[in-house]
Amino acid sequence: MISREEAVRTALSISAIQQDDGGVPWPEGHVDVWNHVECLMAMTVAGLRDPVTRGYDWLARHQRDDGSWAMKLVDGVATEPGGESNHAAYVAAGLWHHHLVTGDQRFTELRWPMVKRALDYVVGLQTERGEIVWERDAQGRASAYALLTGCSSIHQGLRCGVLLADHLGDPQPHWELAADRLAHVLAAHPEAFTDKSRYSMDWYYPVLGGAVRGPAAEELLEREWSTFVVPGLGIRCVSDQPWVTGAETCELALALDALGDRERAARLFADMQHLRHEDGSYWTGWQFINNRHFPHERSGYTAAAAVLAADALFTFSPGAGIFRDISAASVSPADPHLCGCTPARA
């Protein structure tokens, strides 16, 4: 385990890389909204109020009229202008988490219009069957395909958005319907998504995002456990490379915690501590054939995942259950009114 003081030190390593304009970048310098929000959540756990406020100010400044954000921004300038659906959805998870941790009603009300625009952008990309395609390009054209990991994260964002809406007395029933339809597709129609099965995220994210829980989730995780888990080190990023990554390991720990499997969650979290640097930051990954860090970087998003996993396991904040408590409603896979159960492809 790590102590609360060690978790705060990790969060401080994130604030140390925050840019003057409030963006929290990848090691190579660009900012994307999903990782930015993850870093804000970790700093919220640690009580770093000013960096978090500047981070939400950054989000508000860079949100576009349609509710989206550019995929990548460098020094505030869009270098990849398309708008990803999972980026926009995760802002709702961030704000709900902020509210759970701080109870700051005024802040929640201030940023609520940003979340409304973002989630309306997201549900505007939902197909008739229920999956949500991954982006709208710079010309406004919707992508032709959906990603399982992204849609799993979107599911969590929609559920958080519904909770925010109900808390603020501004219900958004179309988001709840969209989340139910999306959960159904995630649980019952894997053929609806582009095949990215070599990535560990496509394995555990339906559990992490709350679309699959209970016995089905336990069976799903057991199915590929030996493919991705490297005992004593963490989990592989991709199935065919000798490379474990800290963020994915922490996310799998969060998924296990959400199922009540705290023993394995804690073991995985302990296994990835070899990536912790003396300043509290975390190396992104470890290539265990060459015995070297790969890539040779310490990333804010890895540190953020570590803080959120530590919070879930050791309850450092009132937001410790943000992944545990978000789950799909009970929906019968045979219900034709939700998605028609039409296969995505033969």
Secondary structure, 3 states (H helix, E strand, C coil): CCCHHHHHHHHHHHHCCCCCCCCCCCCCCCECHHHHHHHHHHHHHCCCHHHHHHHHHHHHHHCCCCCCCCCEEECCEEEECCEEHHHHHHHHHHHHHHHHHHCCHHHHHHHHHHHHHHHHHHHCCECCCCCECCEECCCCCECCCCCHHHHHHHHHHHHHHHHHHHHCCCCCHHHHHHHHHHHHHHHHCHHHCCCCCCEHHHHHHHHHCCCCCHHHHHHHHHHCHHHHEECCCEEECECCCCEEEHHHHHHHHHHHHHCCCHHHHHHHHHHHHHHECCCCCEECEEECCCCEECCCCECHHHHHHHHHHHHHHHCCCCCCCCCCCCCCCCCCCCCCCCCCCCCCCC
